[in-house]
């Protein structure tokens, strides 16, 4: 691929092979943040190679937490983060979060408890994303936060002593939950987050791994302030959201088979596998192990008849990162796909509903766009086209998978957006598609 700004994808006949998926982004972000406020040097194997996680590491470095990648390791190698304890250094410059909403939202929780003022900015996409969902609880805890119109970045956080709250977010978001729990470390008393729908619990598990006492019961998480964290050594599981692209690629071709070793099997994330099985993919999991509270296993998937289905309610929240690729291949299924209750898709790195609709229509698909989702009839035949990633890593990768079954050649513009989460994605997709 001579031009990294675009990728050419050709029709394939099958997908076969073993893919080693990079470390989970959600866990890598949280490990980097907590390692910085822990005492001692933490070491992580298979830390995510994503640009987003690099942004988190760079922000922590500007706050006094040095990090380095172990010499001789590849992109999925080991890193070390030297923690300096709960009090960070005031940054001399603005903290640039790049495209990473995870960095901005969760780091804000830590900065709210610091005795200095810090400013966070991001790229054009991040500057459009809503931050009121963290500004409100952090302000309630005692931080003073300045933002652009509509509660959007850049953010200026005037930190200090925080007070505990019992927070009930309107929008189910693991990033918001982690933000408030991280801030709770700096509050006097017990901070409680009560979610409308249970979200992924990587923040709670990571806090416990670093030595904090966190109570989890159903949709309620509690943390007591004043706890000090200790450095850890951990292996980051392979990112299930990244694995979804290869699982969906296998689903396109009956008889295809992919093996994905060392993948995250956290119960709050594994709903994806249930849905894929319901839609027709044959999935088995072996070699289950636990590392620092997170389950890891090897996934083997075989393509069969792709049925399609409906994603709504709690499933929409659980699969919010995987919906783009499920939608991108839905037209090839028997029954198609209906997505409901997905307004959150409108405010991700791109408007993912509009992006999926626009690209599928360019490929000749019939699709109905709705305010909170879409309906895609099954049994359709798509053709190659020039598609836009809209600067969104998941859109770029989703339509690379869809293109594997389209007639002719597909060009994906701004394909290097995939590097936000998976720098080697196109190389590895080519290695298994034939």
N, C-alpha and C positions, 0 to 999 in steps of 0.2 A: 504494500500500500504506500506508494510514493508520497502522497499528500495526506498528512495526518488529519487535515481538516475535513476529509471525506473518506468514506469507506465504500467499496464495491462488494456487493454480496450476490452470488449466483445461486440459482436453484440447486438444491441437493436431492439426493435419492434416499439417504439414510444418515443417521447419527450414531457413531460408535466410538467408545474410548473411555479413558480415565482422565478426569480433570481434577487438579488440586486447587480448590477454591481459596482465594486469599482470606485472611482473618476478618472476622465479623466487624463491620464498621461500628455498630452500636456499642459493642463491648470495648473495642479499641479506644473510642472517644472517652468512655467512662474510666477506663484504666489509666489513660494519660492524665486526665484531670485529677483523679484521686491520688495517683502516684505523686503528683506535684505538691499536694498538701499533706502527704504522709512523711514520716520520719525514716530516712534511709533511702537506699537505691533499689528501685524495683526493676525487674527484668522480665521481658515479655517475648515469647516465641510466637511466630506467625502473626505479628502485629500487622494490621491492615496496611496495604500499600496505597490506599486511596488518597487522593489529594485532600479530601476533607479532613482526614485524620492527621495528615501532615500539617494542616492549618492549626489543629488543636495543639499539636506538639510545639509549633512555632510560637503560638500565643503563650503557652506555659513557659517557654524559654524566655520570652520578654518579661515574664513575671518572676524570673530568677531561678527557674527549674531547668537545669541543664539536661540535655538528652543526647544520646548518640546511638548510631546503628552499629552493631557489632561488625568488625572488619571481616571481609570475605563472605558475608552473607548475601543472598540474593534479595529480590524485592520482598520476599515473604519471610525475611530473616528476623533476627532478634534485635531488640532495642533495650536500652537502659535509660531510666529516668531518675534523676537525683532529686528526691523530695526535700523540701526545706521547712516542712511543718505547716501549721495552719495559717501563719502570717506570711503572705507573699510580699514581693518587692513592688513598689509602685512603678508602673511601666513608663519608660521615657518617651515612648511613641504610642500612637493609636494601635490597638490590637486588631489586625486584619484577619477576619474569619473567612475571607474568600467567598466560596459558594456554600459554606457549611452552616446551615441553620442549627444543626446539632451543637456545633462549637459555640455559637452565639448564645443559644438558649441555656445550655447547661453551665457554661463558664460564667454566665451572669449570676447564677445562684451562688457561686463561690465568691465572685467579686463583690456581691452585695454585702458580704460579711467582712470585707477588708477595710482598714482605716484610711482609705485614700480614694481618690477619684480616678476612674479609668474610662476610656472611650473605646467602643467596639464599632468597626465598620465592616462592610462586605462588598461583594461585587454588585453589578446592576440587578441581577436576579434576586440576591439575598436582600437587597435594599427595598424590594417590593413586598417582602414577606412579613406577615403580621407578628408583632412582638408584644402586643398588649396582653396576650395570654400569660407571659411571664412578668411583664411590668406590673400588672395588678397585684399578684400575690407578693412579689418582692417589695412593692410599695407598702402593702399592708403589714409587712414584717418590719418596716422601718427604713428601708433604703429609699433614696431619692433618685429618680431616673428621668432623664430628659431624652426625648425621642423626636423624630420627624413627625409630620402630619400623619394621623391615622395610627400612631404607635409603631412606626416602621423605623428601621435603622437609618443612620447610625444611632447608637445608644451611648449616653454618658451616664455612668453609674457612680453616684456618691455613696460609698459604702460606710459601714459602721456597725455598731451594736444592733443586733436584730432581736425581735421578740417572736415567740412561737405563734403559729396560727393553726387553725383547722380549716384546710382549704378544700373546697369542692369545685373543681374546674368544670366549666360548661362543656369544653371540648376534651374528649379522651385523647391524651397525648403523653406518651412515655417520656418525651423530652421535658415537658412541663413538670411532670411528677419528679423526675430526677433533679431538675432545677430547684424545686422547692425543698426536696429532701437534702440536697447539698447545702442549701442555705440554712436548713435546720441544724446543721453541725455548728453553726455560729450563733444560734439563738439560745436564750436562757430558758430552758424548759423543753417540753415535748411538742414537736411539729407533726401534724397529721395531714395526710392527703387522702381524700375519699373520692375515688373516680366514678364517673357515671357508667363506664364500661372498663373492665379490667384490661390493662395494656401490658406490654412486655415489661418484665421485671428485672432487666439487666442492672439498673441502678441500685436496687436493693441488694441483689446478689453481690455486686461489686463492693458495695459498702461493707457487707458482711465479710467478704474476702479480705478486705483491708483492716478488719478488726472491729468495726462498728457494730453495735447492737441495733438491729432494725427488726421491728415487729411487722409481719405481713399476715393479713387475714382477709381473704377474699379481695374486695376492691379497696381495702383500707391499708395504708402503710404508715408506720410511726417511727420517728427517730428522736432521740434525746440529744440536746445540744451539749457542746463541750467535750465530746469524745475525740480522742486523738487517734490518728490512723498510723499503721505501720506498713512498711514496704513489703511487697510480695514478689514471688516468682510465679508466672502463669503462662499457659499456652492458650492463645486465642483460637477458639473454634473457627472453622470455615464459615463464611457468611451464607446463611440460608437464602437470603434475598438475592444474592448473586448466583447461588446454585439454581434458583428458580429458572433462570434463562436456559440453562442446559437441560433441566427437567422438562421444560416446555418444548425445547427443540426435539427431545426424544419423543414427546407426545405427538408430534406432527407426523411421525412415520412409523406405522405398525412394524414391529420387529426390531426397531432401533434399541440400543442399550447404552446407558452411560453409568459409570461408577464414580461416585464422589466421596472420597475418604475424608474423615475428620470434620464432619459438618455439625454445626450447632443443632441440637435437638431440644432446646428449651421448650417446655410445654406451651408458653405464651406465644411462641413463634411457629410451632409445628402444625398449626391448623392448616397451613399451606399444603402439607402432605395429605391431610384428610380430604381437602377439596380436590387435589389432583387425582387422588384415587377415585373419588366419586365421579370425576369427569372422564375416567377411563385409563389413566396411567397406572401401570403395574409397578408398585413400589415395595421394596423390602429394606429393612434397616438392620445392620449387624454391628458387632464390636462396640456396644455401648459402654462408655466410660464417663466418669465425672472428673472435671478439672475446676477447682476453685468454685464449686457450686453449680457449674454449668455442665449439662449433658452434651456429649460428643458421640457421633456414630457415623458409620459408613452407609451411604444411600446408594442402592442400586435400582435403576428405573428402566422399564421396558415399555416401548410404545405399543399401543393397541388401538382400538377404535376410540377416537376422541369425541366425547359426547357433548361437552358444554354444560351449562347450568345457570344458576343464579347466585349472585353474591349480594348480601344485604345485611343490615343491622350490625351485630357484633362482628360478623365475618368481614364486613367492609373495613372496620377499624383494624382487625387483626391482619388483613391482607393489603393494607393501604400501599405498601411498597411494591407488591407483586401484581396488583391489578393491571398496570400498563401492559405487561407481557401477556397476561391471561386474555386481555382484550385484543391485543395485537394478533393473536392466533385464533380468536373465537370464530371468525368467519369460516375457517376450515372445519369446524366441528359439526356434529350432526344437528344439535339443537340450538347452537348459538350461545350467546351469553347476555344476561341482563345484570347490570350493576346499579344498585340503589343505595341511598344513604351515604353518598360519597362526596359531599360538598368539600371536604378537606382536600380532595384531589385538585380543586381549583387553585389552591394556594401553596402548592409544592414548588419545586424548582421552576416549573412551568405550570400553566393551566393544563393539567394532564388529561382532563376530559376533552378539551378543545384540541390538544395535540394529537391524541389518539384518533379522534374523529377526522381531523384534517388529513392525516397520513393514510388512514384506511380508505377514505374517499379517493385519494390520489391513486390508490392501488385498485380502484374499481369496486370497492365494497359498498353495500347498502348499510347504513347505520343511522340510528335515531339518537340524536343528542338530547340530553335532559339536564335540568339545572343541577341535579345531584347524581348524575350517572349517565348511562347509555344503554341502548339495546341493539345488539348485533345479531342479525339472523345467521343461521348456520347454512352449510351446504353451498358456500360461495366459492368461486374461483377467482383468485387475485392475480394481478400482473405486476411486474416490476415497475418502479417509478423513481423519480427523484424526490426524496423525502427529507424533511427537516427534523433535526433533533431538538430544535427550540432551545438549544443550550442545556438540555436536560439529559443527564447520564442514563436514566432509566428509559427514556423514550428512544435514545440512540440504540441501546441494546435490545429493547423490545422489538423494534422493527428490523433489526438484523436477524432476529429469530424468525419473524414473520416472513421475511424475504426468502428464507430457505425453501419455502414451498410455493413461492410465487413464480409465475411464468416469466422467464427472461431475467434481465439484470436489474438490480436495485442499487441506487446510489443514496447514501445517507450523508447529508451535509452536516458540518460541525460535529463529525463523529468523535473527535477527540474529547468531547464532553464526557465520554464513558470513563475517562481517567479520573473523574471525581470519585468514583467508587471502585473501578476495576480497570487499571491501566493496560492489562494484557488481554482484555476481553476478546477483541477481534482476532488476535493471534490464536487464542485457544479455541475459539469457535471454529476457525478454519481447520484446526487440527483434528476435530471430531466429525466435521461435516464432509460427506463424500457424495 
